[in-house]
């Protein structure tokens, strides 16, 4: 190859590689943001430990708050769905009719809302909305979320129209 070709390839690589750190494909951002790195930290207390979802959610929310990232701890109650759990990846579930609770962190990153819990290794994008809606989106078809409540908040705000009657009952 001649020197001109090598110079052109070098220039193209120099210009394109920094752009590859956060690609956008069909509206879905692929990348490694500061908030995602914090959420994926495997050293947060309670990570991967059954029964430690609230401890994990509180610790993660504190780390996000220190970093200036709006976040909330959401605690919700659910009933396990009679839908079979074939191929399920979420930890939320159980035998049909079982009732349980779970704690997660919702945070904003690049205009999107993500949820992370102590049993997940990557944050899950959910449409922003009322906590009960976000908890249901996160839990999927294996759980019927009955009530959800924000217990810690560092700036991820809900619109008044997003507060459901169930949330008002939960807050009372």
ZIRARA-V897363 format. One record per pair of residues at least 4 apart in sequence whose ideal C-beta (glycine too) atoms are under 8 Angstrom apart, sorted by the first residue. I is the first residue (numbers start at 1). J is the second residue. D is the distance in Angstrom with one decimal. If there is no record, write none. Layout:
BEGIN
I	J	D
I	J	D
END
This chain:
BEGIN
1	5	4.6
1	6	5.6
2	6	7.3
3	7	6.1
4	8	6.4
5	9	6.4
6	10	6.2
7	11	6.3
8	12	6.3
9	13	6.3
10	14	6.3
11	15	6.4
12	16	5.8
13	17	5.7
15	19	7.5
16	20	6.5
19	23	7.6
21	31	5.9
21	32	6.8
22	29	6.3
22	30	7.3
22	31	3.3
22	32	7.5
22	33	7.0
23	29	7.4
23	30	4.7
23	31	6.3
24	28	7.3
24	29	5.6
24	30	7.4
25	30	6.1
29	110	6.1
29	112	7.5
31	36	7.7
32	36	6.0
32	37	6.2
33	37	7.0
33	109	5.5
33	110	6.5
34	38	6.6
34	67	6.6
34	69	7.5
35	39	6.2
35	64	6.7
35	67	7.4
35	69	4.9
35	107	5.9
35	108	7.7
35	109	4.0
35	114	7.5
35	123	7.9
36	40	6.1
36	109	6.5
36	114	7.7
36	122	7.8
36	123	6.0
37	41	7.1
38	60	7.3
38	63	5.3
38	64	5.9
38	67	6.0
38	69	7.2
39	60	6.5
39	64	7.5
39	105	7.4
39	107	7.0
39	114	7.0
39	116	4.4
39	123	4.7
40	116	8.0
40	121	6.7
40	122	6.4
40	123	7.3
41	47	7.6
41	60	7.8
41	63	7.3
42	47	5.5
42	48	7.5
43	47	7.1
44	56	5.9
44	59	5.0
44	60	5.4
44	63	7.0
44	118	7.9
45	52	7.4
45	55	5.7
45	56	6.6
45	59	5.0
46	52	3.3
46	53	6.9
46	54	7.8
46	55	4.0
46	56	3.2
46	57	7.9
46	59	6.6
46	118	4.9
47	56	5.8
47	118	5.4
48	118	6.5
48	119	6.8
49	56	7.6
49	118	6.6
50	91	8.0
50	119	7.8
52	56	5.6
52	118	5.8
53	57	6.0
53	102	5.5
53	103	4.3
53	104	7.3
53	117	5.8
53	118	4.9
53	119	7.5
54	58	6.2
54	73	7.7
54	75	6.9
54	103	4.2
55	59	6.4
55	118	7.9
56	60	6.1
56	103	7.5
56	117	7.2
56	118	3.6
57	61	6.1
57	73	4.6
57	74	7.9
57	75	7.9
57	103	4.2
57	104	6.0
57	105	4.9
57	117	7.1
57	118	7.2
58	62	6.5
58	73	6.0
58	103	7.9
58	152	6.6
59	63	6.7
60	64	6.3
60	71	7.7
60	105	4.8
60	116	6.4
61	65	6.2
61	71	5.0
61	72	7.1
61	73	4.9
61	105	5.1
61	107	7.9
61	152	5.4
61	154	6.6
62	66	6.5
63	67	6.5
64	69	4.2
64	70	7.9
64	71	4.1
64	105	7.0
64	107	5.3
64	154	6.9
65	69	7.3
65	71	6.4
65	154	4.0
69	107	5.5
69	108	6.8
69	109	7.1
69	154	7.8
70	107	6.5
70	108	4.8
70	154	6.0
70	155	3.7
70	156	4.2
70	157	7.7
71	105	5.6
71	106	6.6
71	107	3.8
71	108	7.5
71	153	7.9
71	154	5.2
71	155	7.5
71	156	5.7
72	105	7.0
72	106	4.9
72	107	7.6
72	131	7.5
72	150	4.9
72	152	6.5
72	153	4.8
72	154	7.3
72	156	4.7
73	103	6.1
73	104	7.5
73	105	5.8
73	150	7.0
73	151	5.1
73	152	4.0
73	153	7.9
74	103	7.1
74	104	5.4
74	105	7.5
74	106	5.7
74	115	7.8
74	131	4.6
74	134	6.7
74	135	6.0
74	148	5.6
74	149	7.1
74	150	5.7
74	151	7.4
75	101	6.3
75	102	7.4
75	103	4.8
75	148	7.2
75	149	5.7
75	151	5.3
76	101	6.6
76	102	6.0
76	103	7.9
76	104	7.7
76	131	6.9
76	132	6.9
76	135	4.1
76	139	7.9
76	145	5.3
76	146	7.8
76	147	6.4
76	148	3.7
76	149	7.3
77	99	6.7
77	100	7.4
77	101	4.8
77	145	7.3
77	146	5.1
77	147	4.9
77	148	7.7
78	92	6.5
78	99	7.2
78	100	6.3
78	101	7.3
78	102	6.9
78	135	7.5
78	139	6.1
78	143	4.0
78	144	6.0
78	145	4.7
78	146	6.1
79	97	6.5
79	98	7.1
79	99	5.2
79	143	7.0
79	144	4.8
79	146	6.2
80	93	5.6
80	94	3.8
80	95	5.9
80	96	5.6
80	97	6.4
80	98	4.3
80	99	7.7
80	100	7.3
80	142	6.8
80	143	6.1
80	144	7.8
81	93	7.8
81	96	6.7
81	141	6.0
81	142	5.4
81	143	5.8
81	144	5.5
82	96	4.0
82	97	7.6
83	141	4.9
83	142	6.3
85	93	5.3
85	142	5.3
88	93	6.2
88	140	7.1
88	142	5.4
90	119	7.5
90	120	7.6
90	138	7.3
90	139	6.3
90	140	5.6
90	142	6.5
91	102	7.9
91	117	7.0
91	119	3.7
91	120	7.7
92	100	8.0
92	102	5.8
92	138	7.6
92	139	4.3
92	140	7.3
92	142	6.0
92	143	4.7
93	142	4.1
93	143	6.3
94	98	3.8
94	100	6.1
99	146	7.9
102	117	6.8
102	135	7.7
102	139	7.6
103	117	7.3
103	151	7.8
104	115	5.0
104	116	6.6
104	117	4.5
104	135	7.0
104	138	6.2
105	115	6.9
105	116	5.2
105	117	7.5
106	113	5.8
106	114	7.1
106	115	5.2
106	126	7.5
106	131	7.5
106	134	5.7
106	156	6.0
107	113	7.3
107	114	5.8
107	116	7.4
107	123	7.7
107	156	6.6
108	112	7.1
108	113	5.9
108	114	7.8
108	128	7.9
108	156	5.8
109	114	5.7
109	123	7.7
112	125	5.6
112	128	7.8
113	125	7.3
113	126	5.7
113	127	7.0
113	128	4.0
113	134	6.8
113	156	7.4
114	123	3.9
114	124	6.4
114	125	5.5
114	126	7.0
115	123	6.7
115	124	5.3
115	126	5.4
115	134	6.1
115	135	8.0
115	137	7.8
115	138	4.5
116	120	5.9
116	123	4.6
116	124	7.4
117	138	7.5
120	124	6.7
124	138	5.9
126	134	4.8
126	137	4.3
126	138	5.8
127	133	7.4
127	134	7.6
127	137	6.7
128	134	7.2
129	133	3.9
129	134	5.9
129	162	5.4
130	134	7.1
130	148	7.5
130	158	6.5
130	162	4.4
130	163	6.2
130	164	5.2
130	167	6.1
131	135	6.0
131	148	3.9
131	149	6.6
131	150	5.6
131	158	7.4
131	167	6.5
132	136	6.4
132	145	5.7
132	147	6.9
132	148	4.1
132	164	5.9
132	166	5.7
132	167	6.2
133	137	6.4
133	162	7.7
133	164	8.0
134	138	6.3
134	148	7.6
135	139	6.0
135	145	4.6
135	148	4.5
136	143	7.7
136	144	7.9
136	145	4.4
139	143	4.0
139	145	5.9
146	166	7.5
147	166	5.7
147	167	7.8
147	169	7.2
147	170	4.6
148	166	7.7
148	167	6.8
148	170	6.9
149	167	6.9
149	170	4.4
149	171	6.4
150	158	7.6
153	157	8.0
158	162	4.8
158	163	6.0
159	163	8.0
163	167	5.0
163	168	6.6
164	168	7.4
165	169	6.6
166	170	6.3
167	171	6.2
168	172	6.7
END
